[in-house]
Amino acid sequence: MAKDDWRQFELREQIEMLETSGAPYREFLRVPTLSAGVYSLPTGAKDLQSPHDEDEVYFVVRGKGRVHIGGEERSVQAGSILYVRATSEHSFFEIEEDITLVVFFATGGPLEA
C-alpha cells in the first residue's frame, strides 16, 4: 500500500483548526477527484456562497437551520446529509443554532504538493 493510498482526519481537530482560523471554511483534503473541508455559519449569519462547479455533499455535524436548494427549502440539523448537484443555487439561512458542516466536493483539482 502506497503512503498516499489513505489518510486519516479527526473531525474534532478539523473543527478546532477552523475555529482558530476565524474563516468560515477550511479545506483539509484535496486530491485530483475529491476535496473535503469543514464549513461553519454562526446563528443568524448569511450564507454568501455561490453555485459550485462540482457536485457536493454536506453532512451537518451540529446546529440547526434551513437550506434553499434549486427552488426548494428544507430544515437541516445535526445528522442531515445533503447532496447538491453542480451549478445548483443553494444557501443556508434562518440559522437558529451555529451550524458546522463537513463538505465533500466531487472533484478536488490539482494534486497537493
C-alpha positions, 0 to 999 in steps of 0.5 A: 500500500502506497503512503498516499493510498489513505489518510486519516482526519479527526473531525474534532481537530478539523473543527478546532483548526477552523475555529482558530482560523476565524474563516468560515471554511477550511479545506483539509483534503484535496486530491485530483477527484475529491476535496473535503473541508469543514464549513461553519455559519454562526446563528443568524449569519448569511450564507454568501456562497455561490453555485459550485462547479462540482457536485457536493455533499454536506453532512451537518455535524451540529446546529440547526437551520434551513437550506434553499436548494434549486427552488426548494427549502428544507430544515437541516440539523445535526445528522442531515446529509445533503447532496447538491448537484453542480451549478445548483443555487443553494444557501443556508439561512434562518440559522437558529443554532451555529451550524458546522458542516463537513463538505465533500466536493466531487472533484478536488483539482490539482494534486497537493504538493 
